[in-house]
């Protein structure tokens, strides 16, 4: 029988339980997708731990995950643009870690030829967020932009998209990821120690924008470098948005067309998104433990086959 990752109480990865369920059917306006890959995001564990469950519509019992890639299994009445057997990527909140999900057309995109399912299944949140944050400031070759957590899922895409604008891009990361960032045209900055001094050493003339994917330390460093609040965006510290008057633009501000651009660039080899670890669905709890442990290069994914 089809499998579905579920939890009946809020808590850590230990509350996640792989259960058997009936295979879903596609009603009018719906598409059933056979999931091959589910990409993990930090918001997933913030939901099942109960921190932001209400915000993201999770009620007990609940499924897990959002990002996915797979193949169209069946199509309901009235659906156009999708057909059985078609490869798709998408996002279905609190449902993605499963053998099958029910989606609507606005939750899916065709997977471009040449894009692996592992990368396609990691894109819905990270790709949209990266594109929206980079587009926010209209970067040009006159800009020097700081991207924090630049080896993570959102950060590595945002850093590369920023490089494509012609801007000089600084990316914070641990030393083990510095050579990777250099290979992508990003100036690596160690986040350990005196972050302000490290940024100054990398950009003596200062920075003109900051894309924060990590948290308050990045925001405080940007402000210490006299960057105006309206040139700072965070997707990691929502409390700082109202407190400091900075931007909080994220994936919700991106369109499906924006994500399609990112997917096409990845398929063409013009961007990369590393997949750090791959876990079978039976080890979903271990996958989330690895994600919560931090220091992930790119993405962690769960596969069903």
C-alpha positions in Angstrom: 0.0 0.0 0.0 1.1 3.6 -0.5 3.1 5.2 2.3 2.6 8.5 4.0 4.8 10.3 6.6 2.6 11.5 9.5 2.7 12.7 13.0 0.0 12.6 15.6 1.6 15.0 18.1 4.1 17.8 17.9 7.7 17.1 18.7 11.1 16.3 17.1 11.8 13.8 14.3 10.9 10.9 16.7 7.2 11.8 16.3 7.3 11.0 12.5 5.6 7.8 11.6 5.5 6.1 8.1 2.0 4.7 7.7 0.1 2.9 5.0 -2.8 4.7 3.4 -5.2 4.2 0.5 -4.1 5.4 -2.9 -5.7 8.8 -3.6 -7.9 9.6 -6.6 -8.0 12.8 -8.6 -11.2 14.7 -8.2 -12.3 17.6 -10.5 -9.5 20.1 -10.9 -7.0 17.8 -9.2 -3.8 15.9 -10.2 -2.4 12.8 -8.4 1.4 12.7 -8.5 3.5 9.7 -7.8 6.2 11.2 -5.7 9.8 10.2 -6.5 11.6 12.9 -4.5 10.7 15.1 -1.6 13.1 18.0 -0.8 13.4 19.1 2.8 13.2 22.7 4.2 13.8 24.0 7.7 10.2 25.2 7.9 9.2 21.5 7.8 10.6 20.8 11.2 9.5 24.1 12.6 5.9 23.0 11.7 6.0 19.5 13.1 7.7 20.8 16.2 4.7 23.0 16.6 6.5 26.4 16.3 4.6 27.6 13.2 2.0 24.9 12.7 -0.9 27.3 12.8 0.7 29.6 10.3 1.1 26.8 7.8 -2.2 25.1 8.4 -1.0 22.0 10.1 -3.6 20.3 12.3 -3.1 17.0 14.1 -2.7 14.5 12.6 -0.7 16.0 9.8 1.6 15.0 6.9 5.0 16.4 6.4 7.0 18.4 3.8 6.2 20.6 0.8 8.7 20.3 -2.1 8.4 17.3 -4.5 9.1 15.9 -7.9 7.5 13.0 -9.6 5.3 11.8 -12.3 1.6 12.5 -13.0 -0.4 9.4 -12.1 -3.9 10.6 -12.9 -5.7 13.8 -13.9 -9.2 14.9 -12.8 -11.9 16.4 -14.9 -11.2 20.0 -16.1 -7.5 19.8 -15.7 -5.5 21.0 -18.7 -1.8 21.3 -19.4 -0.9 18.1 -17.5 -1.0 14.5 -18.7 -0.4 11.0 -17.2 3.3 10.1 -17.3 4.5 13.7 -17.3 7.4 14.6 -15.1 6.5 17.4 -12.7 7.9 19.4 -9.8 5.9 21.2 -7.2 4.9 22.1 -3.6 2.1 20.7 -1.6 2.3 21.9 2.0 2.2 19.2 4.8 1.8 16.4 2.2 5.0 15.9 0.2 6.7 13.0 2.0 4.6 10.2 0.6 4.2 7.9 -2.3 1.4 9.9 -3.8 0.0 13.4 -3.3 -3.0 15.2 -4.6 -2.2 18.6 -6.1 -3.8 21.3 -8.1 -2.4 22.7 -11.3 -1.1 25.9 -9.6 1.0 23.7 -7.3 2.9 22.0 -10.1 5.3 22.9 -13.0 6.5 20.6 -15.8 10.1 19.4 -15.0 12.4 20.7 -17.7 14.3 18.2 -19.8 17.8 17.7 -18.3 16.8 18.5 -14.7 17.2 15.6 -12.3 14.3 14.7 -10.0 16.6 15.2 -6.9 17.1 18.8 -7.9 13.6 19.4 -9.2 12.2 18.0 -5.9 14.2 20.6 -4.0 13.1 23.7 -5.8 9.6 24.9 -4.8 10.7 26.8 -1.7 14.4 27.5 -2.3 14.0 28.4 -6.0 11.1 30.8 -5.4 12.7 32.4 -2.4 16.1 32.9 -4.1 14.6 34.5 -7.2 12.3 36.8 -5.2 15.1 38.0 -2.9 17.5 38.7 -5.7 14.9 40.5 -7.8 13.9 42.7 -4.8 16.8 45.2 -5.0 17.3 45.4 -8.8 21.0 44.5 -8.5 23.4 45.7 -11.2 27.2 45.6 -11.7 27.4 48.6 -9.4 26.3 46.6 -6.4 28.2 44.6 -3.8 25.8 42.2 -2.2 26.2 40.1 0.9 24.4 36.7 0.9 24.4 34.8 4.1 24.3 31.0 4.4 25.5 31.0 0.8 26.2 27.3 0.6 22.6 26.4 1.8 19.6 25.7 -0.3 18.3 29.2 -0.7 21.7 30.9 -0.4 23.5 29.0 -3.1 20.8 29.8 -5.6 20.5 33.4 -4.5 24.3 33.9 -4.7 24.5 32.6 -8.3 21.4 34.6 -9.4 23.1 37.7 -7.9 26.3 36.9 -9.8 24.3 36.8 -13.0 23.2 40.4 -12.5 26.8 41.5 -12.6 27.0 42.4 -8.9 30.0 41.6 -6.8 28.7 38.8 -4.5 30.0 38.0 -1.0 28.8 34.8 0.6 29.1 33.7 4.2 29.9 30.0 4.7 32.2 27.7 6.7 35.7 27.2 5.2 34.8 23.8 3.8 32.5 25.5 1.3 34.8 28.4 0.3 36.2 26.7 -2.7 32.7 25.8 -3.9 31.7 29.5 -3.7 34.8 30.7 -5.5 34.0 28.3 -8.3 30.6 30.0 -8.7 32.1 33.5 -8.8 31.3 34.3 -5.2 33.7 35.9 -2.7 33.6 33.6 0.4 33.4 35.1 3.9 33.9 33.1 7.0 31.0 33.6 9.4 33.0 32.6 12.4 34.8 35.3 14.5 34.3 39.0 13.8 31.8 38.9 11.0 31.9 42.7 10.4 35.7 42.6 10.1 35.5 39.6 7.8 33.1 41.4 5.5 35.2 44.6 5.5 38.3 42.6 4.5 36.4 41.1 1.6 34.7 44.4 0.5 36.8 47.4 1.7 34.4 49.8 -0.2 31.4 48.4 1.7 28.2 46.6 0.6 25.1 47.9 -1.1 22.6 45.2 -0.2 22.3 42.1 2.1 20.2 39.0 1.5 20.0 37.2 4.9 19.2 33.5 4.9 20.7 32.8 8.4 19.5 35.2 11.1 20.2 38.2 13.2 24.0 38.0 13.1 23.9 38.9 9.4 21.4 41.7 9.8 23.4 43.2 12.7 26.6 43.0 10.7 25.0 44.8 7.7 23.7 47.5 9.9 27.1 47.9 11.6 28.5 48.4 8.1 26.0 51.3 7.7 23.9 49.6 5.2 20.4 51.3 5.2 17.6 49.1 6.5 15.7 49.3 3.3 18.7 47.5 1.5 18.4 44.4 3.8 16.1 41.5 3.3 15.7 38.5 5.6 14.0 35.2 5.3 15.4 33.9 8.6 14.5 36.4 11.3 10.9 37.5 10.9 11.0 39.5 14.2 13.6 41.8 12.8 11.4 42.9 10.0 9.1 45.1 12.0 11.7 45.9 14.7 14.3 47.2 12.3 12.3 48.2 9.2 14.0 45.7 6.9 12.4 43.7 4.1 10.9 40.2 4.6 10.4 39.2 0.9 10.4 35.5 0.4 9.0 32.7 -1.8 5.4 34.0 -1.5 6.4 37.0 -3.6 7.6 34.8 -6.5 5.4 33.6 -9.4 5.4 30.2 -11.1 7.1 31.9 -14.0 9.9 33.0 -11.7 10.4 29.4 -10.6 10.3 28.2 -14.1 13.2 30.5 -14.9 15.3 29.0 -12.1 14.4 25.5 -13.1 15.4 26.2 -16.7 18.8 27.7 -15.7 19.5 24.6 -13.6 18.5 22.3 -16.4 20.8 24.1 -18.8 23.7 23.9 -16.3 23.8 27.7 -15.8 23.1 27.2 -12.1 23.9 24.4 -9.7 22.0 23.1 -6.6 24.0 20.5 -4.8 22.1 17.6 -3.1 24.1 16.9 0.1 22.4 13.7 1.3 19.7 11.3 0.0 17.6 9.3 2.4 15.0 6.6 1.7 11.5 7.4 2.9 11.9 4.7 5.6 14.7 6.9 7.1 12.7 10.2 7.0 13.3 10.9 10.7 17.1 10.6 10.1 16.8 13.0 7.2 15.2 15.6 9.4 17.8 15.0 12.1 20.5 15.7 9.5 18.7 18.9 8.4 18.3 20.2 11.9 22.0 19.5 12.5 22.9 22.3 10.1 25.9 22.8 7.8 24.0 21.3 4.9 25.5 22.0 1.4 22.6 22.6 -0.8 19.7 20.3 -0.1 18.7 17.1 1.7 16.1 14.9 -0.1 14.0 11.9 0.6 13.4 9.3 -2.2 10.5 6.8 -2.4 12.2 4.2 -4.6 
